């Protein structure tokens, strides 16, 4: 009996010794049942959910995409105290969420820069797509990560993966691709993206005047580097008519929705023309408003612009703006789930209706600054007497640049600011 008890004690001691030799009991990779205490890569393989703020990503294609990013992480040294951004994320293992949030740190979201996470006293650098995906979850708060299989296959053919559907709606294409002076540039939007669609063998022209379905997707991959620092905000637009894809392009979202084709080509690359040369095809030089503006000097265009605002004739004011500058209205302060704005929003606080009254006091040409701009540009300092509902950028006036939009339609405003 004594021998049996002694043998049992020896076995228990041996098991405890094994546990201690492998690390603290139930805390090491070999013995722990808690995935959050296991080595990083081993734990990430067992993630069954990710939560950022109130958005939860559960098992499915979206979680698989995020987990693939996590598994591509590399062990690195401490990234330093210079990281400017912090985001919290919670992981789920099995059916149980972790009891506390984990902190991701990053320098910037621009360009889809990587994020860093501390796991078991080691640092890991996670590819930028992961942090950009979490940012999009916070921005759009999708109700579902389900994606149309045909759309997914179509986009993957060009190297882009839809993360989730931002919005889907019926849109009516313009009957003609002619932009009248002073009109909201929706015609330019569709003509521009028809060119980007042609770059991949599609064309909106046969569907002008018809109602089609437009789907807007947030993509996992960023836009091409040529699209600038905000390329992590990239989205994809797919147009379908009776189930058939008739147009598709990439979209920047944010404050400037126009981007490039699914091949990564800009409008200039797709058409061989810069914007001013291309937009000529959308202008009717016989339009009476175009003809009236065409004979005005740059100084007269400035005077016409502010006189129109003063008398609440916003269409004439917009007609004095170049088509290139009108493009800014397409996505200015746009709701995040839209393709483009529904109109100028002149009645908004930042619109023309902010002016109670405005008078031009003096227009002075600033020739010494014109060398900073494209050939043919004219620069002016414009002194104003203005009364606004909300404070003006500058109480005294503005610096205005003009160019001849086309030889036949004359001078238009390309920029208004507080300096060159």
N, C-alpha and C positions, 0 to 999 in steps of 0.2 A: 504493500500500500504506500509506503514511504517512497519507494522507487518510482511508482506511478505518478505521485504528486510532484516529485522532483523533475521527472521527465516533462510534465505539463508546463511547469514553471520555465524550464529551459526553452521550450518551444515558444511560449509567449514572449520571453526575453529576446529570442532570436528574431521574431516578427517585428518587435519594436525596434530592435537594432537595425533591421533592414529599412524600416521606415525612416529612422533617424539618419541612416547612411545615405538615403536618397534625398533627404531634405526634411523639413518639418512635416509632421504627419498631415497628409491630405492637402498639402500646399504646393507641391512640386508638380512638374509636368507628368511625372510617372505615376503619381498616386492621387492627384487632385481630381475631384469630380466637378469642380467649378471652372468652366472654360475661361472665365475672365482672369484666372490666375495662371493660365497656361501660356506658353510662348506665343508671341503675337500671331504668327502665321497659322499655327495650329488652332488658335482661338477663332481667327477670322473665318476659317473654313466651317465653323459651327454656328456662325451668326445666323439667326432666323428672323431678325427684324432690326430696323434702324429707325430711330426717332430723332427728328430735328424740330424743335419747338413742338407744335401740336400735330405735325405731319408724320405719319407712320408709314414706313415702307415694309410691307409684309412679303412673305415668300412669293416668288413670281419673277418675271423677266426683269423688272426694275431692281429688285434686290440682287438678282444675279449680276446685273451691270455694276452696281455699287460694290458688291463683294469682289468682283474681278479687279476693280481699282484698288481695293484694300489689299488684295493678295499680290499686287505689283509693287507694294511699298518696299522701300529699301531702308536698312538700318543705317543711321547716320549719327554723327556727333551732335551735341546740343546745338540747335539752330541759332542760338543767341537771343539776347534780350531785345533786338531790334524789330521783332515781329509786331506788326501794327494791328493785326486783326485777331479776333477770338470768336470761335463758334463752339457751342456745346452740342454734343451728340450722345445718345444713349443706345446701347446695343442690347439685343435680346438673344438669349441662348436657350434653346428649347422653347418652353412656354413662359419663361421668366425673364422679365426685364431687369437689368442691373439696377441696383439701389441708388446709384448716383450717376450724374452726367460726366462724360469725359470731355476734356477740352482739346479742341483743335486750334492751333495757332498758325497764322500765315502772314506773309508780308503784304500781299495785295491780291485781289480777285482778278485784276487786269490780266488778260491773256491766259487765264486759267492757271495761275501760279500754284505750286504744290502747297499742301497743308502738312503740318507736323503733329504727331501724337506721341505722348509719352506712355509706354506700356511696359510694366514691370521694370521700371527704372532704366529703360532704353528708349531712344528716340527713333521714330520711323517717319520717312518722307513718303507721303501718299500723293500719287499723280494728281495734277490739277483738275482733271475731270470730276474727281470725287467732290471737291469743295465747291466747284461750280454747280454740280448737280444738287448739292444741299442748298446752295443759294437760290437755285430756281425753285426748289420745293418751298422755301420760305416766301418767295415772291409770288408764285402762282397758287400755292396750296391746292394741288390737284386732288380731286375726289377719287380719282382712279388712275392707275398706271396702265390700263388696258390700251393696246394700240392695234389698229387695223393691220392684219397680217400682210395684206397686199401693199399697203403704204410702207410698212417696215421693209419688205423685200425690195420695193422700188428705191427707197432711200439708201439702203445698204449697198445697192448697186453702184452708188456714187461715193461710198465710204462714210456715210452718215447713219447714225443709229438714233431713232426717235426714242426719247426718254418717256414722254407722256404727251397726250393731246392737250394743248392749251385751249383751243376753241375750234368750233366747227359751225359754219353758217352759210346760208344762201346769199350770194351776191349777184348783182346784175351788172354785167360788163357794159361799158359805154357803147352806144350805137356807132359812133365814129371816133377815131383817134385824132380829133382836132381840139386843141385847147384854146378857148377864147380868153382874151385879156381880162384879168380880174376874177376869173373863175377859180374855185378851189382846184388844186392840181391833181384830182383823182384820175383824169384822163392820162396825165403824164405818168402816174403810178402804174397804170395798167399797160401803157405802151412800153415803159421802161422794163417791166417784168416780162412782157411778151418777148422782148429782145433777149433777156436772160433765158427764157424758155427755149427760144430758137437755138441757143447755144448747145442744147441737149436734144435737138431734133423735134421740139414741140412748137406750137404756134397758137396764140389766142385769136388770131384774125378771123377764122371761120365761126367763132362763137360770139362775136361782138353783138351786143344788144340782147343776149340771152342770159338766163339765170343759170348759174352753175354753183357747185358746192366747193367751198374753200375750207381747207383744214390747215390749222396752224400747230406745228409740233415744236416742242423744245428738244433740241438735239443734245446728245451726250458730248459729241466732239465739238471743239470750238470752230469758229470760222477760220478761213485761211489767214495767215499772218498779215497779208496785205490789207485786211479789213481793220487793222489798228488795235489799240490796247483793249477795247471792250469786246473782243471777239469771243470771249467765253459766254457772252449773252446770246450766241447764235441760235436761230430758229429756222425751221424749214416750212415753206408753204407749198401745199399740193392742191391743184384745182382739178376737179373731176366733173365730167358731163356724162350722165347716164352710165356711171361707173368707170368711164374711161379717163385716164390721166391726160389732161390737155395742156397743162402748164405746171411748172415747178421751179422754185428758186430758193435761195437762202436769204434770210432776213436778219437785220441787226437788232430789231426790237428797240427798247429804250427810246431815245429821243431822235433817232434817225433810222427808219425802218428799212431803207433800201440797202442792198448789200451786193451780192454777186450770184453767178449761176452755180449750179451744183458741180460744175467742173472747176469752180473757183475763179472764173473770169469776170472782170468788171464790165460795165457797160462799154467802156472804151475798147477793151480787149475783145468783146463779143461783136462790136459793130465796126471797129476801126475808126471811130469818130469820137471827139471829145463831146461833152454834153451840149455845148452851144451849137456845134455843127449838127449834132443829131436832132436836137429839139426843133430845128428849122422845119423838119417834115411834119410837125404837129401844129404849125402856125399858118393861119390864113392871112396873107399880107393884104388881102382885099377887105378884111373886116374893117368897118368904119372907125372903131376905137383904135385899132392898130394904126390905121392911117393918120388919125388925129395925133397920136403920141409920136409917130415917126418924124414929124416935122418940128418937134420941140427940141430946144437946146437942153443940155444937162441941168442948167439952172432953172429952166422952166419945168422940167420934170420934178425937181425938188419942190418947187412952189406948188405945182399941181397936186403932188402927193399930200402935202400938209394942208392945203386948202380943202381937199376932199375929206380928210379926216375931220377937219373943223366943222364941216357941214354934214357930217355923218354919212358921206357917200363912200362907204368902205370898198365897194367894187372898183371905183376909179382909183382909189388909193392902192389897192392890190395890183391893179393893172400897171401901175408905175414900177412895180417890183419885177425883177427878172424872174424867169421861170426857174432858174437855178436856186434863187433865194426862196421862191415859193415852196420848194421841196421841203424846207424846214418845217412848214406847217403840217405836213403829213403825219408826223409823229410827235410834235411838240406837246409835252405833258400828256402823252397818250396813256390811256388805261392799259395795263400790262397784258390783258387778254385780247387785245385788238390787233388787227393787221395795220390799220391806219385810222386816223381821226375821221369823224363824220363831216367835218367842215372846219372853217377858220377859227371858230370860237371867238369871234370879235367881241362878244359880250362878256367874256371872261375878264378877270381882274387885270390880266396881262395883255388883253386885246386892245383894239382901237378904241373901244368904248371907255377905256380908262381916261382918255382925253376928254375933259370938259370943254376946253377950247385950246387952240394953238394957232399962233401967227408967226410967220417967218420975218425976222427982223433984218438979217443980213446973211448973204451967201458969199463966202470967200474961197477962191480956188487955192489949193495947197499943192502947187506943182512939184515942190521939192520932195514930196512923199510918193509921187506917182511912179517913181522908179522901183518902188517896193512891190508894185502890183503888176499883173500881166500887161503886156503892151496894149496901149489904147485906153487904159483906165484913166478916169478923172477923179480927183479927190477934192473934197470941199469941207470947210468948217461952216456949220450952219447955226447961227444964233436964233433962238426961239423965245417967244413969250408964250408960256404954256401953263395951263391949269389942269391938274389931274386929280382923280379920285384917290389913287395910290401914289406914293412918291415916285418921281421919275429917276431914271438912271443918273441923269445930269440935268440940273435945273437950267443951265444956260444954253444948251444946245448939243449938237452931235457932229461926229465926223462921218461923212457919207461918201461912199465910192460908187461910181457908175461906169458902165461900159455899154457899147453898142451891142445889144443882144444879137441882132442880125443886121446886115446892111439895109434891109428893107423896112425894119420895124424900129430902128433907132435906139436911143439911150434908155436904159433901165437901171434901177437901183440894185446894186449887188450886196451892199453891206451898210449897216448903220451901227455905229459904236461911239465910245467916248474918246477914241484915239485911233491912230493908224495901226 
